Amino acid sequence: MKNLLKDYNKSDKEIYEKEFFNFLPNKIIDSHIHLWKMDFFNKAISADRQKSNPFADPDIIEGFTFEEFGFVKETLFKDKEYEGIFFALPVKEIDLNLANKYVADTCKINNCYGLFVPSPDQKFIPDDFFENNFIGFKPYPDLTEYSQPDDFSKLDIDVSIFDFISKSVFNFADKHGLIILIHIPRKGRLNDQRNIIEIREIVKEYPNAKIILAHAGRSYCYTDIKDSIKYLKGFDNLYVDTAMINSYSVNKVLIEELGVEKVLYGSDLCVAALKGKNVDINNRHYFITSKPRTWSLSSNEMNLENFTYFIYEIIRAIKVASEDIKLQKKEIENIFYGNIAKIITSILKKQNLKKPTLSY
C-alpha cells in the first residue's frame, strides 16, 4: 500500500491516547482484514471500476501484506495485542488460487487464521483446508458472472446470495461449524426484501454455520437498518461485523436489537488505514476523504489536520454507542475480542485443531 500511514501525526496519537486507549481492551481481534499483492491480479481493473472501487485506488491497489498490517497495528494500536482474521481481496480480476495461497501461507507462518475466498460455483473444498488455518469462507458477489462488469457502484444489482455461494460451501461450513462472512448484494442492502428472505433461509437451513453479515449488511446509514433489523433477530448463528461502520446510530441499533453478543469488531483494512469518514447525507452513504479520490467526496481545500483514520472513526462510533447504551466493560471487551474469540474457539474444538500462541 502506497503512502501507508505517511499522514500519521500528533493529532492521531492524541486521539488514540485520550479517546481509545482506556476504552479498548488489551486484546483485540479484527474480524475483517484483506491481504493481497499486486502480483495476484491476472488482468487490470477497468477504468470505470477504478473510479468507484476504493480497493482500486492508486494508494491501495498494489496490495496490503501481513507485514504492512503489522506496521498499522504497531502504529495505531500501540501497546495493544491486535490480531485479525485475514482473507484475500475478492475481486474478479484476482487469481483466487494465488490469493488464497498467500493467506494460507501467511496464517501458517504467523499462527493466525484466515477465510477462504471461494469461486461462486465452488464444487470441492481443498483437502488441506484446515491445515491452511482456514476457519471459514469469504464469498463475494463481485466474483459472479451476474455482477456488473464495469461500474462498481452498480455492483450485483440483480444478484442472489445463492449466485455466489455454492451448496458445497454452505454444506461444508454447516458440517464443520465454520464462518461464512457475507457481503450481501443488491442496491437495497438490508432494505431489499429478497436479501432478508435469503438471509433468514440460510441461517435456518445451515444452523451450525456462523453467518456473519459484513459491514452489518452494508448498513452504513441508519435508514439502511432501522426497518429491517427486526427480521434478523432471534437467530443463534447470525452475527454482524462493524467494518467501515462510522455511524453510532447503526451500532446502537445493532447492539440494542441483536444483542451485544452478536456484534463483532471489524475494520476492512487496508481501506480503513486511509483518512476519512463515512457520512449519511439525506439517507445515503458517502465516503469523505482528506485527499481527493475518485470514489469519495473530497476537496483540495480540505485541511488534512481535520481528519483521522477510518479505523479510528469505526472505533469512535462503537464508543459513542456504547456510552449511550451504558455498556459494561466486559460487554465492550466482547465486541472487540470475546464474541469472535468464542466463535474461533468453537471451530477449533470441533475440528480438534491446535490453538495458536494467542489464547482465544
C-alpha positions as a Markdown table, in Angstrom:
| # | Residue | x | y | z |
|---|---|---|---|---|
| 1 | Met | 0.0 | 0.0 | 0.0 |
| 2 | Lys | 1.5 | 3.3 | -1.1 |
| 3 | Asn | 2.0 | 6.1 | 1.5 |
| 4 | Leu | 0.9 | 3.8 | 4.3 |
| 5 | Leu | 0.3 | 6.0 | 7.4 |
| 6 | Lys | 2.5 | 8.7 | 6.0 |
| 7 | Asp | -0.1 | 11.2 | 7.2 |
| 8 | Tyr | 0.1 | 10.0 | 10.8 |
| 9 | Asn | 0.5 | 13.0 | 13.1 |
| 10 | Lys | 0.4 | 14.2 | 16.7 |
| 11 | Ser | -3.4 | 14.7 | 16.5 |
| 12 | Asp | -3.9 | 11.0 | 15.6 |
| 13 | Lys | -1.6 | 10.0 | 18.5 |
| 14 | Glu | -3.6 | 12.1 | 20.9 |
| 15 | Ile | -6.9 | 10.7 | 19.7 |
| 16 | Tyr | -5.7 | 7.2 | 20.4 |
| 17 | Glu | -4.2 | 8.0 | 23.8 |
| 18 | Lys | -7.1 | 10.2 | 25.1 |
| 19 | Glu | -10.2 | 8.6 | 23.4 |
| 20 | Phe | -9.4 | 5.0 | 22.8 |
| 21 | Phe | -6.6 | 3.5 | 24.8 |
| 22 | Asn | -8.6 | 3.1 | 28.0 |
| 23 | Phe | -11.8 | 2.3 | 26.1 |
| 24 | Leu | -10.3 | -0.6 | 24.1 |
| 25 | Pro | -9.5 | -3.9 | 25.8 |
| 26 | Asn | -5.9 | -5.1 | 25.8 |
| 27 | Lys | -6.7 | -7.9 | 23.3 |
| 28 | Ile | -8.4 | -7.1 | 20.1 |
| 29 | Ile | -9.4 | -9.4 | 17.2 |
| 30 | Asp | -10.2 | -7.6 | 13.9 |
| 31 | Ser | -12.6 | -9.9 | 12.1 |
| 32 | His | -12.3 | -8.2 | 8.7 |
| 33 | Ile | -8.8 | -7.7 | 7.1 |
| 34 | His | -7.9 | -8.1 | 3.4 |
| 35 | Leu | -4.4 | -9.3 | 2.4 |
| 36 | Trp | -3.1 | -9.4 | -1.2 |
| 37 | Lys | -0.3 | -8.5 | -3.5 |
| 38 | Met | -0.4 | -6.8 | -6.9 |
| 39 | Asp | 1.2 | -9.9 | -8.4 |
| 40 | Phe | -2.1 | -11.7 | -7.9 |
| 41 | Phe | -4.0 | -9.7 | -10.5 |
| 42 | Asn | -4.4 | -11.6 | -13.8 |
| 43 | Lys | -6.0 | -8.6 | -15.5 |
| 44 | Ala | -6.4 | -4.9 | -15.0 |
| 45 | Ile | -9.4 | -3.4 | -13.3 |
| 46 | Ser | -11.3 | -1.4 | -15.8 |
| 47 | Ala | -11.1 | 2.4 | -15.7 |
| 48 | Asp | -14.8 | 2.8 | -14.7 |
| 49 | Arg | -14.4 | 0.3 | -11.9 |
| 50 | Gln | -11.3 | 2.1 | -10.7 |
| 51 | Lys | -13.3 | 5.3 | -10.3 |
| 52 | Ser | -15.8 | 3.8 | -7.8 |
| 53 | Asn | -13.9 | 0.9 | -6.1 |
| 54 | Pro | -11.8 | 2.0 | -3.1 |
| 55 | Phe | -9.6 | -1.1 | -3.5 |
| 56 | Ala | -8.7 | 0.1 | -7.0 |
| 57 | Asp | -7.4 | 3.4 | -5.6 |
| 58 | Pro | -3.7 | 4.1 | -6.6 |
| 59 | Asp | -2.7 | 4.2 | -2.9 |
| 60 | Ile | -4.2 | 0.8 | -2.3 |
| 61 | Ile | -4.3 | -1.4 | -5.4 |
| 62 | Glu | -0.6 | -2.6 | -5.1 |
| 63 | Gly | -1.6 | -4.6 | -2.1 |
| 64 | Phe | -1.7 | -5.0 | 1.7 |
| 65 | Thr | 0.7 | -7.5 | 3.2 |
| 66 | Phe | 0.8 | -9.1 | 6.6 |
| 67 | Glu | 3.9 | -7.0 | 7.3 |
| 68 | Glu | 2.0 | -3.8 | 6.5 |
| 69 | Phe | -0.7 | -5.0 | 8.8 |
| 70 | Gly | 1.9 | -5.3 | 11.5 |
| 71 | Phe | 3.0 | -1.7 | 10.9 |
| 72 | Val | -0.6 | -0.5 | 11.1 |
| 73 | Lys | -1.3 | -2.2 | 14.4 |
| 74 | Glu | 2.0 | -1.1 | 15.9 |
| 75 | Thr | 1.5 | 2.5 | 14.9 |
| 76 | Leu | -2.3 | 2.9 | 15.5 |
| 77 | Phe | -2.7 | 0.5 | 18.4 |
| 78 | Lys | 0.4 | 0.8 | 20.5 |
| 79 | Asp | 0.6 | -1.5 | 23.5 |
| 80 | Lys | -2.5 | -3.5 | 22.4 |
| 81 | Glu | -2.5 | -7.1 | 21.3 |
| 82 | Tyr | -4.2 | -6.6 | 18.0 |
| 83 | Glu | -4.8 | -9.7 | 15.9 |
| 84 | Gly | -7.0 | -10.4 | 12.9 |
| 85 | Ile | -8.9 | -12.8 | 10.7 |
| 86 | Phe | -7.5 | -12.5 | 7.1 |
| 87 | Phe | -8.8 | -13.1 | 3.6 |
| 88 | Ala | -7.9 | -12.2 | 0.1 |
| 89 | Leu | -9.2 | -9.2 | -1.9 |
| 90 | Pro | -12.3 | -10.9 | -3.6 |
| 91 | Val | -12.5 | -9.2 | -6.9 |
| 92 | Lys | -12.9 | -10.9 | -10.3 |
| 93 | Glu | -9.5 | -9.6 | -11.6 |
| 94 | Ile | -7.5 | -11.6 | -9.0 |
| 95 | Asp | -6.3 | -15.1 | -9.3 |
| 96 | Leu | -8.0 | -16.7 | -6.3 |
| 97 | Asn | -5.6 | -19.6 | -6.2 |
| 98 | Leu | -2.7 | -17.3 | -5.6 |
| 99 | Ala | -4.6 | -15.1 | -3.3 |
| 100 | Asn | -5.9 | -17.9 | -1.1 |
| 101 | Lys | -2.5 | -19.5 | -1.0 |
| 102 | Tyr | -0.9 | -16.3 | 0.2 |
| 103 | Val | -3.4 | -16.0 | 3.1 |
| 104 | Ala | -2.9 | -19.7 | 3.9 |
| 105 | Asp | 0.9 | -19.4 | 3.9 |
| 106 | Thr | 0.7 | -16.2 | 6.0 |
| 107 | Cys | -1.6 | -17.7 | 8.6 |
| 108 | Lys | 0.5 | -20.8 | 8.9 |
| 109 | Ile | 3.7 | -18.9 | 9.4 |
| 110 | Asn | 2.2 | -16.3 | 11.7 |
| 111 | Asn | 0.0 | -18.7 | 13.7 |
| 112 | Cys | -3.3 | -16.9 | 12.8 |
| 113 | Tyr | -6.5 | -17.7 | 11.0 |
| 114 | Gly | -8.0 | -16.9 | 7.6 |
| 115 | Leu | -11.1 | -17.2 | 5.5 |
| 116 | Phe | -11.1 | -19.0 | 2.1 |
| 117 | Val | -12.5 | -17.0 | -0.8 |
| 118 | Pro | -14.5 | -19.5 | -2.9 |
| 119 | Ser | -15.5 | -19.2 | -6.5 |
| 120 | Pro | -19.2 | -18.8 | -7.0 |
| 121 | Asp | -19.5 | -22.3 | -8.3 |
| 122 | Gln | -17.1 | -23.9 | -5.8 |
| 123 | Lys | -17.7 | -27.6 | -6.0 |
| 124 | Phe | -14.9 | -29.1 | -4.0 |
| 125 | Ile | -13.3 | -27.8 | -0.8 |
| 126 | Pro | -9.5 | -28.2 | -0.7 |
| 127 | Asp | -8.3 | -31.3 | 1.2 |
| 128 | Asp | -5.8 | -29.1 | 3.1 |
| 129 | Phe | -8.4 | -26.5 | 4.2 |
| 130 | Phe | -7.8 | -26.9 | 7.9 |
| 131 | Glu | -4.1 | -27.4 | 7.5 |
| 132 | Asn | -4.0 | -24.0 | 5.9 |
| 133 | Asn | -5.6 | -22.4 | 9.0 |
| 134 | Phe | -8.9 | -21.6 | 7.3 |
| 135 | Ile | -11.8 | -21.3 | 9.7 |
| 136 | Gly | -14.5 | -20.3 | 7.2 |
| 137 | Phe | -15.3 | -18.6 | 3.9 |
| 138 | Lys | -15.4 | -15.0 | 2.5 |
| 139 | Pro | -17.6 | -15.3 | -0.7 |
| 140 | Tyr | -18.3 | -12.1 | -2.6 |
| 141 | Pro | -20.9 | -11.0 | -5.2 |
| 142 | Asp | -18.3 | -9.3 | -7.4 |
| 143 | Leu | -17.0 | -12.8 | -8.4 |
| 144 | Thr | -20.2 | -13.9 | -10.0 |
| 145 | Glu | -20.8 | -13.6 | -13.7 |
| 146 | Tyr | -24.1 | -11.8 | -13.0 |
| 147 | Ser | -22.4 | -8.8 | -11.4 |
| 148 | Gln | -22.0 | -5.6 | -13.3 |
| 149 | Pro | -18.7 | -5.9 | -15.2 |
| 150 | Asp | -17.6 | -2.2 | -15.3 |
| 151 | Asp | -19.4 | 0.0 | -12.8 |
| 152 | Phe | -18.7 | -0.9 | -9.2 |
| 153 | Ser | -21.4 | 1.5 | -8.0 |
| 154 | Lys | -24.0 | -0.8 | -9.7 |
| 155 | Leu | -22.5 | -3.9 | -8.3 |
| 156 | Asp | -24.6 | -7.1 | -8.4 |
| 157 | Ile | -27.9 | -5.3 | -8.8 |
| 158 | Asp | -29.8 | -8.5 | -9.6 |
| 159 | Val | -27.5 | -11.0 | -7.8 |
| 160 | Ser | -28.9 | -13.5 | -5.3 |
| 161 | Ile | -26.8 | -14.6 | -2.4 |
| 162 | Phe | -27.1 | -18.1 | -3.8 |
| 163 | Asp | -25.5 | -17.0 | -7.1 |
| 164 | Phe | -22.1 | -16.5 | -5.4 |
| 165 | Ile | -22.2 | -19.1 | -2.5 |
| 166 | Ser | -22.4 | -22.7 | -3.7 |
| 167 | Lys | -24.1 | -25.6 | -1.9 |
| 168 | Ser | -20.7 | -27.1 | -1.3 |
| 169 | Val | -19.6 | -24.1 | 0.7 |
| 170 | Phe | -22.8 | -24.0 | 2.7 |
| 171 | Asn | -22.8 | -27.7 | 3.4 |
| 172 | Phe | -19.1 | -27.8 | 4.4 |
| 173 | Ala | -19.5 | -24.7 | 6.7 |
| 174 | Asp | -22.6 | -26.2 | 8.3 |
| 175 | Lys | -20.9 | -29.6 | 8.8 |
| 176 | His | -17.8 | -28.1 | 10.5 |
| 177 | Gly | -19.4 | -25.1 | 12.2 |
| 178 | Leu | -17.4 | -22.6 | 10.1 |
| 179 | Ile | -17.8 | -18.9 | 9.4 |
| 180 | Ile | -19.4 | -17.6 | 6.3 |
| 181 | Leu | -18.7 | -13.8 | 6.1 |
| 182 | Ile | -21.3 | -12.5 | 3.6 |
| 183 | His | -21.1 | -9.2 | 1.7 |
| 184 | Ile | -24.7 | -9.0 | 0.8 |
| 185 | Pro | -25.6 | -8.0 | -2.8 |
| 186 | Arg | -28.3 | -5.7 | -4.3 |
| 187 | Lys | -28.7 | -2.0 | -4.2 |
| 188 | Gly | -31.3 | -2.0 | -1.4 |
| 189 | Arg | -29.0 | -3.8 | 1.0 |
| 190 | Leu | -30.9 | -4.9 | 4.1 |
| 191 | Asn | -33.9 | -2.9 | 2.9 |
| 192 | Asp | -34.2 | -5.4 | -0.1 |
| 193 | Gln | -36.8 | -8.0 | 0.7 |
| 194 | Arg | -35.0 | -10.6 | -1.3 |
| 195 | Asn | -31.9 | -10.2 | 0.8 |
| 196 | Ile | -33.8 | -10.6 | 4.1 |
| 197 | Ile | -35.6 | -13.7 | 2.8 |
| 198 | Glu | -32.4 | -15.3 | 1.7 |
| 199 | Ile | -30.5 | -14.5 | 4.9 |
| 200 | Arg | -33.3 | -15.9 | 7.0 |
| 201 | Glu | -33.4 | -19.0 | 4.8 |
| 202 | Ile | -29.6 | -19.5 | 5.1 |
| 203 | Val | -29.5 | -19.2 | 8.9 |
| 204 | Lys | -32.4 | -21.7 | 9.2 |
| 205 | Glu | -31.1 | -24.2 | 6.7 |
| 206 | Tyr | -27.5 | -24.1 | 7.9 |
| 207 | Pro | -27.8 | -23.7 | 11.7 |
| 208 | Asn | -24.3 | -24.8 | 12.5 |
| 209 | Ala | -22.6 | -22.3 | 10.2 |
| 210 | Lys | -21.7 | -19.0 | 11.7 |
| 211 | Ile | -23.2 | -16.5 | 9.4 |
| 212 | Ile | -21.7 | -13.0 | 9.7 |
| 213 | Leu | -23.0 | -10.1 | 7.7 |
| 214 | Ala | -20.0 | -8.0 | 6.6 |
| 215 | His | -20.4 | -4.2 | 7.2 |
| 216 | Ala | -23.5 | -5.1 | 9.3 |
| 217 | Gly | -25.3 | -6.0 | 6.0 |
| 218 | Arg | -23.7 | -2.9 | 4.3 |
| 219 | Ser | -25.7 | -0.7 | 6.8 |
| 220 | Tyr | -23.6 | 2.4 | 6.7 |
| 221 | Cys | -26.7 | 4.6 | 7.3 |
| 222 | Tyr | -29.4 | 4.4 | 10.0 |
| 223 | Thr | -32.0 | 4.1 | 7.3 |
| 224 | Asp | -30.2 | 1.0 | 5.9 |
| 225 | Ile | -31.2 | -0.9 | 9.0 |
| 226 | Lys | -33.9 | 0.7 | 11.1 |
| 227 | Asp | -36.8 | -1.1 | 9.5 |
| 228 | Ser | -35.0 | -4.3 | 8.6 |
| 229 | Ile | -33.2 | -5.2 | 11.8 |
| 230 | Lys | -36.4 | -6.8 | 13.3 |
| 231 | Tyr | -36.2 | -9.5 | 10.7 |
| 232 | Leu | -32.7 | -10.6 | 11.8 |
| 233 | Lys | -33.5 | -11.0 | 15.5 |
| 234 | Gly | -33.6 | -14.3 | 17.3 |
| 235 | Phe | -31.1 | -16.4 | 15.2 |
| 236 | Asp | -28.3 | -18.0 | 17.3 |
| 237 | Asn | -26.0 | -18.3 | 14.3 |
| 238 | Leu | -26.3 | -14.8 | 12.8 |
| 239 | Tyr | -23.8 | -12.1 | 13.5 |
| 240 | Val | -22.7 | -8.7 | 12.1 |
| 241 | Asp | -19.3 | -7.1 | 11.8 |
| 242 | Thr | -18.6 | -3.3 | 12.1 |
| 243 | Ala | -16.3 | -3.0 | 9.1 |
| 244 | Met | -16.4 | 0.6 | 7.9 |
| 245 | Ile | -19.4 | 1.5 | 10.0 |
| 246 | Asn | -18.9 | 5.0 | 11.2 |
| 247 | Ser | -22.4 | 5.6 | 12.4 |
| 248 | Tyr | -23.0 | 5.4 | 16.1 |
| 249 | Ser | -26.8 | 5.2 | 15.4 |
| 250 | Val | -26.2 | 2.0 | 13.4 |
| 251 | Asn | -24.1 | 0.5 | 16.2 |
| 252 | Lys | -26.8 | 1.4 | 18.7 |
| 253 | Val | -29.5 | -0.4 | 16.7 |
| 254 | Leu | -27.3 | -3.5 | 16.3 |
| 255 | Ile | -26.5 | -3.7 | 20.0 |
| 256 | Glu | -30.0 | -3.0 | 21.2 |
| 257 | Glu | -31.8 | -5.2 | 18.7 |
| 258 | Leu | -29.5 | -8.1 | 18.1 |
| 259 | Gly | -27.7 | -8.1 | 21.4 |
| 260 | Val | -24.1 | -7.1 | 22.1 |
| 261 | Glu | -23.0 | -10.8 | 21.8 |
| 262 | Lys | -23.9 | -10.6 | 18.0 |
| 263 | Val | -21.6 | -7.6 | 17.2 |
| 264 | Leu | -18.1 | -8.3 | 16.1 |
| 265 | Tyr | -15.5 | -5.6 | 15.6 |
| 266 | Gly | -14.1 | -5.4 | 12.1 |
| 267 | Ser | -12.2 | -2.7 | 10.2 |
| 268 | Asp | -11.9 | -3.5 | 6.5 |
| 269 | Leu | -8.2 | -2.8 | 6.4 |
| 270 | Cys | -6.5 | -1.6 | 4.4 |
| 271 | Val | -9.1 | 0.9 | 3.3 |
| 272 | Ala | -9.6 | 1.7 | 7.0 |
| 273 | Ala | -6.0 | 2.9 | 7.1 |
| 274 | Leu | -6.9 | 5.9 | 5.0 |
| 275 | Lys | -8.0 | 9.2 | 6.5 |
| 276 | Gly | -11.7 | 9.9 | 6.1 |
| 277 | Lys | -15.2 | 9.1 | 7.3 |
| 278 | Asn | -18.4 | 7.6 | 6.1 |
| 279 | Val | -21.2 | 10.0 | 6.3 |
| 280 | Asp | -25.0 | 9.9 | 6.0 |
| 281 | Ile | -26.4 | 12.6 | 3.7 |
| 282 | Asn | -30.1 | 12.6 | 3.0 |
| 283 | Asn | -30.3 | 8.9 | 3.9 |
| 284 | Arg | -27.5 | 8.0 | 1.5 |
| 285 | His | -23.9 | 6.9 | 2.3 |
| 286 | Tyr | -20.9 | 8.8 | 1.1 |
| 287 | Phe | -17.1 | 8.5 | 1.7 |
| 288 | Ile | -15.4 | 11.7 | 2.6 |
| 289 | Thr | -11.6 | 11.6 | 2.5 |
| 290 | Ser | -8.8 | 14.0 | 3.4 |
| 291 | Lys | -7.3 | 13.5 | 0.0 |
| 292 | Pro | -9.3 | 13.9 | -3.3 |
| 293 | Arg | -10.2 | 10.4 | -4.5 |
| 294 | Thr | -12.5 | 9.3 | -7.4 |
| 295 | Trp | -14.7 | 7.3 | -5.1 |
| 296 | Ser | -15.2 | 9.9 | -2.4 |
| 297 | Leu | -16.4 | 13.4 | -1.7 |
| 298 | Ser | -13.3 | 15.5 | -1.2 |
| 299 | Ser | -11.6 | 18.7 | -2.0 |
| 300 | Asn | -8.1 | 20.1 | -2.3 |
| 301 | Glu | -9.2 | 22.8 | 0.1 |
| 302 | Met | -9.8 | 20.3 | 3.0 |
| 303 | Asn | -7.4 | 20.6 | 5.9 |
| 304 | Leu | -5.6 | 17.3 | 6.4 |
| 305 | Glu | -5.4 | 18.1 | 10.1 |
| 306 | Asn | -9.1 | 17.9 | 10.5 |
| 307 | Phe | -9.2 | 14.2 | 9.6 |
| 308 | Thr | -8.2 | 11.0 | 11.2 |
| 309 | Tyr | -8.3 | 7.4 | 10.0 |
| 310 | Phe | -11.4 | 5.5 | 9.1 |
| 311 | Ile | -10.4 | 2.8 | 11.6 |
| 312 | Tyr | -10.5 | 5.3 | 14.4 |
| 313 | Glu | -13.9 | 6.6 | 13.2 |
| 314 | Ile | -15.1 | 2.9 | 13.4 |
| 315 | Ile | -14.0 | 2.7 | 17.0 |
| 316 | Arg | -15.4 | 6.1 | 17.8 |
| 317 | Ala | -18.8 | 5.1 | 16.5 |
| 318 | Ile | -18.7 | 2.0 | 18.7 |
| 319 | Lys | -17.5 | 4.0 | 21.7 |
| 320 | Val | -20.3 | 6.6 | 21.4 |
| 321 | Ala | -23.0 | 3.9 | 21.0 |
| 322 | Ser | -21.5 | 2.0 | 24.0 |
| 323 | Glu | -21.6 | 5.1 | 26.2 |
| 324 | Asp | -25.2 | 5.9 | 25.1 |
| 325 | Ile | -26.4 | 2.4 | 25.9 |
| 326 | Lys | -24.2 | 2.3 | 29.0 |
| 327 | Leu | -22.5 | -1.0 | 28.2 |
| 328 | Gln | -20.4 | -2.6 | 30.8 |
| 329 | Lys | -16.6 | -3.0 | 30.4 |
| 330 | Lys | -17.0 | -6.8 | 29.7 |
| 331 | Glu | -19.6 | -6.2 | 27.0 |
| 332 | Ile | -17.3 | -3.7 | 25.2 |
| 333 | Glu | -14.4 | -6.3 | 25.5 |
| 334 | Asn | -16.7 | -8.8 | 23.9 |
| 335 | Ile | -17.4 | -6.6 | 20.9 |
| 336 | Phe | -13.7 | -6.2 | 20.3 |
| 337 | Tyr | -12.5 | -9.7 | 21.4 |
| 338 | Gly | -14.8 | -12.1 | 23.2 |
| 339 | Asn | -17.5 | -12.6 | 20.7 |
| 340 | Ile | -15.3 | -13.6 | 17.8 |
| 341 | Ala | -12.9 | -15.4 | 20.1 |
| 342 | Lys | -15.8 | -17.6 | 21.2 |
| 343 | Ile | -16.6 | -18.4 | 17.6 |
| 344 | Ile | -13.0 | -19.3 | 16.8 |
| 345 | Thr | -12.7 | -21.4 | 19.9 |
| 346 | Ser | -15.8 | -23.4 | 18.9 |
| 347 | Ile | -14.4 | -24.1 | 15.5 |
| 348 | Leu | -11.0 | -25.2 | 16.9 |
| 349 | Lys | -12.7 | -27.5 | 19.4 |
| 350 | Lys | -14.9 | -29.1 | 16.8 |
| 351 | Gln | -12.0 | -29.8 | 14.5 |
| 352 | Asn | -9.6 | -30.7 | 17.3 |
| 353 | Leu | -7.3 | -28.1 | 15.9 |
| 354 | Lys | -4.3 | -26.8 | 17.8 |
| 355 | Lys | -4.7 | -23.4 | 19.3 |
| 356 | Pro | -2.4 | -20.6 | 18.2 |
| 357 | Thr | 0.0 | -18.8 | 20.5 |
| 358 | Leu | -2.6 | -16.2 | 21.2 |
| 359 | Ser | -5.1 | -17.6 | 23.6 |
| 360 | Tyr | -8.6 | -17.3 | 22.2 |
